[in-house]
Amino acid sequence: MASALPSFEEFRSLPHAVTLLGMSGVGKTMLSTALRRDSNWFHYSADYRIGTAHLAEHILDNIKFRIMRTDPFVAGLLRSDSIYINHNISVDNLEPVSTYLGMFGDSESGGLDKATFLERQHQYRDAEIKSMRDVARFLVKAWRIYSCKDFINDASGSLCEIADIDNPSDPVISSLRDNTLILYIRANAKGEEALKRRAESDPKPLFYHPAFIDRHLADQPDDGKGVDRQDFARRLFPLLLEDRKPRYEAFAAKYGFAVDVDDLFPGNGETGKAPTSDEFIRILYDLLGAQSAASEVANTNVSRYLKVCRERAERRGQET
């Protein structure tokens, strides 16, 4: 099967846009940050966009609600407009998003009752969908405002949960395919164990596929009474990891490509040194060549991506 790839020099000259798919902790943000620092790639962080745009009002309202109930002094200042509350979300500090999402469990230990927990899961899902549909607009802004030739979409670990993978017309999938190359970073066994250990020692709020979380909430009390929120999250993480893996694989097989973490971060897997921009483009080129030569679907995906990049280059040429 003949590959659709051009020469490496032509490939490298194209304005690239790549969506990173994979579990949180697999290296998506490390790679995105390295590309931004090395060669001015525009780093689009889905979680940052979610927190600063699509969940911002919910996050701030929750903070104000808690203050108004517990601190009369600060509450009075808020009522008189003497002070205002704002979050300090950054690419490196996404704690307000995580804190708002929360964990199911007993309210006495900071947990959320079932209804509130599921409401916030739904809000997060809507916000993540919107953040992925914003990618096309930010691709334009990245070039026109910041002169960033290349673009990296540092997607959330739950990207595989918010789209109907069997439907190529799904709004998230179609938007990402129309604008970017989808690249799944596949963790190795060592990396998966590290993720599990991290989740065991410091469980974090996560978004769960509705079918997955409904199954695990079914026999839990509606008010969360007696449920330790961290223990509940700890029990779910290994199951979540196994539940997501086939979703990631199917997403990449249908609409993109997969790279083993050891090939992306040579030497030490996720803890290895991130590639430079030139190294990353070479990895992409070799990966696309190998996978498109072995699969008609991958070859079609390569042709689609190259068409998108060339059209983007042409539009930018007309603007200058």
PETAUR-V60185 format. One record per residue. RES is the residue in one small letter. PSI is psi in degrees with one decimal (NA if undefined). OMEGA is omega as a letter, one per 40 degrees, with the letter a starting at -180 (999 if undefined). Layout:
BEGIN
[[RES/PSI/OMEGA] [RES/PSI/OMEGA]]
END
This chain:
BEGIN
[[m/123.6/a] [a/132.3/i] [s/146.5/i] [a/-1.2/a] [l/140.7/i] [p/-166.9/i] [s/159.6/i] [f/-39.0/a] [e/-41.4/i] [e/-42.1/a] [f/-45.2/a] [r/-31.1/a] [s/-15.4/a] [l/151.7/i] [p/104.7/a] [h/151.2/i] [a/119.9/a] [v/130.6/i] [t/123.8/i] [l/127.9/a] [l/136.5/i] [g/167.9/a] [m/147.9/i] [s/131.6/a] [g/-3.3/a] [v/-11.1/i] [g/8.7/a] [k/-47.8/a] [t/-36.7/i] [m/-43.9/i] [l/-45.6/a] [s/-43.7/i] [t/-41.7/i] [a/-41.4/i] [l/-37.3/i] [r/-44.0/a] [r/-33.4/a] [d/-43.6/a] [s/28.6/i] [n/33.0/i] [w/143.4/i] [f/121.3/a] [h/104.2/i] [y/110.8/i] [s/116.0/a] [a/-43.8/a] [d/-36.4/i] [y/-43.9/i] [r/-41.6/i] [i/-46.9/a] [g/-36.3/a] [t/-14.6/a] [a/-60.8/a] [h/-16.1/i] [l/2.7/a] [a/-46.7/a] [e/-42.3/i] [h/-42.3/a] [i/-47.8/a] [l/-37.9/i] [d/-38.7/i] [n/-41.1/i] [i/-45.5/a] [k/-39.4/i] [f/-43.9/a] [r/-40.6/i] [i/-44.6/a] [m/-26.9/a] [r/-23.3/a] [t/-17.3/a] [d/91.4/a] [p/-34.9/a] [f/-52.6/a] [v/-35.8/i] [a/-40.4/i] [g/-39.1/i] [l/-37.1/i] [l/-42.1/a] [r/-35.4/a] [s/7.7/a] [d/28.6/i] [s/-24.0/i] [i/165.7/i] [y/156.8/a] [i/134.8/i] [n/156.9/i] [h/169.3/i] [n/51.0/a] [i/136.1/i] [s/172.1/i] [v/-31.6/a] [d/-6.0/i] [n/94.9/a] [l/19.2/a] [e/-39.3/i] [p/-34.9/i] [v/-48.3/a] [s/-43.3/a] [t/-40.2/i] [y/-42.9/a] [l/-45.6/i] [g/-179.0/a] [m/146.6/i] [f/138.7/i] [g/-171.8/a] [d/130.8/a] [s/-25.2/i] [e/-24.7/i] [s/19.2/i] [g/8.8/a] [g/168.6/i] [l/143.2/i] [d/166.6/a] [k/-44.7/a] [a/-45.2/a] [t/-41.9/i] [f/-46.6/a] [l/-33.8/i] [e/-42.2/a] [r/-32.7/i] [q/-43.4/i] [h/-42.0/i] [q/-42.4/a] [y/-42.7/i] [r/-46.8/i] [d/-41.3/a] [a/-39.4/i] [e/-40.1/i] [i/-45.7/i] [k/-39.0/a] [s/-35.1/i] [m/-32.1/i] [r/-12.5/i] [d/-14.3/a] [v/-44.6/a] [a/-42.1/a] [r/-39.3/a] [f/-25.4/i] [l/-41.6/i] [v/-45.5/a] [k/-39.2/a] [a/-38.5/a] [w/-50.1/a] [r/-36.6/a] [i/-45.6/a] [y/-2.2/i] [s/35.1/i] [c/113.5/i] [k/-42.0/a] [d/158.1/a] [f/133.0/i] [i/123.7/i] [n/101.7/i] [d/82.3/a] [a/158.9/i] [s/155.1/i] [g/-18.2/a] [s/14.2/i] [l/-36.9/a] [c/-11.3/a] [e/-18.0/a] [i/-1.6/a] [a/151.2/i] [d/98.1/a] [i/-25.3/a] [d/-4.3/a] [n/102.5/a] [p/-16.2/i] [s/1.6/i] [d/134.8/a] [p/-34.4/i] [v/-49.0/a] [i/-47.8/a] [s/-38.7/i] [s/-44.5/a] [l/-40.7/i] [r/-32.3/a] [d/-11.8/a] [n/-22.0/a] [t/167.7/i] [l/129.0/i] [i/121.7/a] [l/114.6/i] [y/122.8/i] [i/110.6/a] [r/119.5/a] [a/152.8/i] [n/175.6/a] [a/-39.8/i] [k/-42.6/i] [g/-40.2/i] [e/-39.6/i] [e/-37.9/i] [a/-40.7/i] [l/-40.9/i] [k/-41.0/i] [r/-40.1/i] [r/-42.1/i] [a/-29.0/i] [e/-43.9/a] [s/-30.0/a] [d/73.5/a] [p/138.9/a] [k/153.2/i] [p/138.6/a] [l/159.5/i] [f/137.6/a] [y/144.8/i] [h/135.3/a] [p/-42.7/a] [a/-35.1/a] [f/-52.6/a] [i/-33.9/i] [d/-38.8/i] [r/-39.6/a] [h/-14.5/i] [l/-12.6/a] [a/-40.5/a] [d/15.9/i] [q/151.4/i] [p/142.6/a] [d/-36.0/a] [d/-1.5/i] [g/5.8/a] [k/128.8/i] [g/-1.4/a] [v/119.8/i] [d/118.1/a] [r/-38.5/a] [q/-39.2/i] [d/-39.0/i] [f/-44.9/i] [a/-38.0/i] [r/-43.3/a] [r/-31.9/a] [l/-29.0/a] [f/-49.1/i] [p/-34.6/i] [l/-39.5/i] [l/-43.0/a] [l/-46.5/i] [e/-31.8/i] [d/-34.8/a] [r/-31.2/a] [k/-49.8/i] [p/-27.6/i] [r/-44.8/i] [y/-46.8/a] [e/-43.1/a] [a/-39.9/i] [f/-49.0/a] [a/-40.6/a] [a/-36.2/a] [k/-39.8/a] [y/-2.1/a] [g/-137.2/a] [f/162.2/i] [a/141.2/i] [v/136.1/i] [d/140.5/a] [v/-32.4/i] [d/-27.4/i] [d/-24.1/i] [l/-37.1/i] [f/76.5/a] [p/145.6/i] [g/-65.9/a] [n/29.3/i] [g/-133.8/a] [e/-24.6/a] [t/1.3/i] [g/175.8/a] [k/133.6/i] [a/146.2/i] [p/152.8/i] [t/173.8/i] [s/-47.5/i] [d/-40.1/i] [e/-40.2/i] [f/-42.4/i] [i/-40.4/i] [r/-42.2/i] [i/-45.5/i] [l/-46.9/a] [y/-48.5/a] [d/-39.7/a] [l/-47.5/a] [l/-38.7/i] [g/-45.6/a] [a/-45.7/a] [q/-33.0/i] [s/-28.2/i] [a/-22.8/a] [a/-11.4/a] [s/130.5/i] [e/-37.1/i] [v/-46.2/i] [a/-39.1/i] [n/-40.5/i] [t/-40.2/i] [n/-38.6/i] [v/-48.2/a] [s/-41.5/i] [r/-45.2/a] [y/-44.3/i] [l/-39.1/i] [k/-43.4/i] [v/-46.1/a] [c/-42.2/a] [r/-38.9/i] [e/-37.0/i] [r/-43.4/i] [a/-40.1/a] [e/-43.7/i] [r/-42.7/a] [r/-36.1/i] [g/-34.3/a] [q/-23.6/a] [e/-21.0/a] [t/NA/999]]
END
